[in-house]
Structures are given as C-alpha cells and as structure tokens.
Amino acid sequence: MHNNEIALQIAGVIRGVVRPSGDAFVPLHEPTFRGREKDYVTECIETGWVSTAGQFVERFELELAAYCGVRRAVAVCNGTAALHTCFIIAGVQPGDEVIIPALTFVATANAVSYAGAIPHFADSEETTLGIDPVKLTEHLEKITEMRDGACYNRETGNRIAAISPMHTFGHPSMLDELLMVANRFNIALVEDAAEALGSDYKGRHCGGFGKINAVSFNGNKVITTGGGGALLTNDDALADRAKHITTTAKLPHRWYYDHDVVGYNYRMPNLNAALGVAQLEQLPGLLEGKRALAMRYAQIFADIPNVNFITEPEHCKSNYWLNALLLDRGSEKELEPILKVTNDAGLMTRPAWRPMHQLPMFTDAPRMNLSVAESLAQRLINIPSSAGLL
Ligand SMILES: *Cc1c(COP(=O)(O)O)cnc(C)c1O
C-alpha cells in the first residue's frame, strides 16, 4: 500500500532505535526511578511526615532553585497551579488579556482563565515551535495603544497584562526577542517552562527569564513528583508572596488562624517532595539518556524523505523532553496513517495539541493570524522519548 509507505518506514525506524523490546508496548514518556526514590518516600512514611509539613519540601525548593540557577523556588501541587499563581503575582487582573501561544497544552490557557483573564493567542515560529516575536510585534503595533504606560488592545478595550512563552517539547522559545517585545509594550513576561526543566537558553536555565515562571513535575515530564510544579524567581519578595498565597495566606502564629487574603491550598505534600529530591539527583543522567536517544533519532531520520526530526534551536540546549517529527508542508495527509501504523505496532505516537483557538471554550478569544500554528498542528508527531529507551 503506497499510502502507508512512510508510516511503515517510521514505525520500523522507531522499533529499531528503542531498546530491544520485541513487540512490547513503548509509551511516549514514562518515569524512571533508579535512585533513592524509595528510600526518601519510605522515610516520609516511617516518620509520619507525609503531608503539609516535613523537611523534603524545603530541601526540594533549595535544590531545585540551585539547579535552575535562580534565587528561589516555591513548590506547589501541579504545574497549572504554579502558572495560575505566577499570573496573579505578575499582576494579571480579571478582564486583562494574556498573550500565549495557540500551540500549547491546554493548561497554559486554563491558568490564564483561572486568573479571570482572557487568553490572546499568538502564532508560532517554525524553528523553535514557540511564539514568533516578529509576527507578534507587527500584530501588537497594529492593534494596541499605550495608555498611562500600560498596553491596551484597541479592538477589545482590555489591558494586555502579560505574555507567557512556552518552551515546546523542551525547546527554548526566542526569549531575548520576546523579552524585547515585553519591555517595549510594558507587558510582564512569565515563562510557561513546564516542559523545559533541564533546558538552557544561551547558557542560562529556562524558567529564570521572566519576573516569575512555572515548571511542572507531572508524571510524564522530565522528572516527576507524582504530580507537582514550582514557581521560579530571582525576586525574594515575589517568592515570599507566592509561598504565602499558595499556603492559604495564613499569617504565622503558634495557634491563631488568621489569613489576610483569599489564598489557595496549592502546597506540595512532603511525600511528593521526597520523590522530587530523589528525581533531581537523577536528572543529569536522565538528560544524558534523552539526548543520546534524540541524537540517534536525528541521525536515522535524516535519511527519510518528507520527515524532519526537530533538534534544539541555535544557542540553546534542549532537554529533549518529547522528541518530535515535523512533516514537510504538502505531506499533511501522511499524519493520520503514521499515527495509525505506529500505534497499531505498539509504538505510542501522537499529534501536537489541537490549537487553543479551536477548542470550544476559547473560540471567541482574541488572536492574531495563526497560520503557522495551524500548519504545525497538522504536521507534528511526538514519538517515544523516555530516558531509558536507547
Ligand atoms: C505539563 C504542562 C503544564 C502543567 O501541567 P500540570 O500537569 O498541571 O503539572 C503547563 N503547561 C504546559 C505547556 C505543560 O506541558
């Protein structure tokens, strides 16, 4: 069947690359526990410190901040909660707009909504898969005006309060250029670095470029705490505020329960932080494994026509969280057969997310022309990416 030629070829390549597994099912991304995970989690259970107090949360925060090269990390219960809190701290108010890529996981848009704000969708750029700073600048020049130092969307009347670049599959977005746009229009930048733990932009770790930024430790991310996330910042006052509002905004006192604002119960339990401390110890080795797998894929897919393996952008080091193939323009019709043949063969693959503006709850949201994001969504395929696959 001519129709399936590329699909069969791709399935063959993936089966050939992954650790000899016979016909076994190969997931897209599974966690790896080869360190002291069990010891630390057992320690929580044996000492009784499993929940909201215990030493692993603070230890995880200190070690995470050091790894990411930022002053402070605040651990929370998941990445979406981290991002929601980032927007509050960055000054996003109900009725504001927040610029996010149309091509992202739904959590980015949901977190904007939790803050009472409206996502404003930006188009992608084809080499990094992140927000296109040139196209965004042209769009903002056309539709915004500055009033009292703030940026307003003339078409909706809303303030544009923040921009949240997302580092797709772990590949850093064009942060220098996006920071220039943010500064020029006086918009706060908050990185959705959920997928980018272990990725560097020009020698600095992702998650340290905005005022305050979010990472995730969900089960399918580079490292996991079961479920979890963190805010990263170089500003002590913002970190203190983040800690306060994610822990019910309780004022410290030995016995009185006083709270000064509506806070959130977003804290990371000690049990999850214990897993996180052990996973952080493993992170450098996991990244090496993922890089070796990506290099092997890159080498082999170079010989397959109409298919491009996505590699890290210039001046960046990617964590290669999820490996991705990009079909040439004109080869969109191959997407469906490739997904079918590979999944039928027990090799888990999936397309990129449905772009946010095509989801029912965001169809009316403001946006720019999204032609590149729409095209990428028809041509991207994620392939098995676990650290131990090679
Ligand atoms: C994983 C992820 C998040 C946060 O997810 P949680 O599952 O809530 O930890 C946010 N944004 C993006 C782009 C993600 O991939």
The ligand as a MOL file (V3000), in Angstrom:
LIG
                    3D

  0  0  0     0  0            999 V3000
M  V30 BEGIN CTAB
M  V30 COUNTS 15 15 0 0 0
M  V30 BEGIN ATOM
M  V30 1 C 2.5980 19.9190 31.7390 0
M  V30 2 C 2.2930 21.3110 31.3370 0
M  V30 3 C 1.7590 22.2610 32.2370 0
M  V30 4 C 1.4290 21.9770 33.6770 0
M  V30 5 O 0.8610 20.7900 33.8630 0
M  V30 6 P 0.4840 20.0500 35.2150 0
M  V30 7 O 0.0070 18.7550 34.6740 0
M  V30 8 O -0.5810 20.8690 35.8500 0
M  V30 9 O 1.6860 19.8960 36.0900 0
M  V30 10 C 1.5800 23.5620 31.7850 0
M  V30 11 N 1.9060 23.9250 30.5370 0
M  V30 12 C 2.4190 23.0480 29.6490 0
M  V30 13 C 2.7970 23.5350 28.3040 0
M  V30 14 C 2.6180 21.7100 30.0060 0
M  V30 15 O 3.1270 20.8580 29.1110 0
M  V30 END ATOM
M  V30 BEGIN BOND
M  V30 1 1 1 2
M  V30 2 1 2 3
M  V30 3 2 2 14
M  V30 4 1 3 4
M  V30 5 2 3 10
M  V30 6 1 4 5
M  V30 7 1 5 6
M  V30 8 2 6 7
M  V30 9 1 6 8
M  V30 10 1 6 9
M  V30 11 1 10 11
M  V30 12 2 11 12
M  V30 13 1 12 13
M  V30 14 1 12 14
M  V30 15 1 14 15
M  V30 END BOND
M  V30 END CTAB
M  END
